[in-house]
Amino acid sequence: ENPAQIGRGYVAITILDINDNAPEFAMEYETTVCENAQPGQVIQKISAIDKDDPPNGHQFYFSLTAEAANNHNFTLQDNKGK
């Protein structure tokens, strides 16, 4: 090492935590299914929100658990935010 080519300085690093809020349902849902519900009948529409930045930049994907996915009595349809 050549001491003439060594420099020292202090660097301050500020970490911006932009993911400090977990996604959550837009509201509290309580879903019931009537025993005479018809095949293909919509029983619940759900949506989620994320309070982190960017405000309108989040896209959420929902899926059924493995047990529910193998049960042909229920399906999940993505309405693309409509």
Secondary structure, 3 states (H helix, E strand, C coil): CCHHHCCCCCCCCCCCCCCCCCCEECCCCCCCCCCCCCCCCCCCCCCEECCCCCCCCCCCCCCCCHHHHCCCCCCCCCCCCC
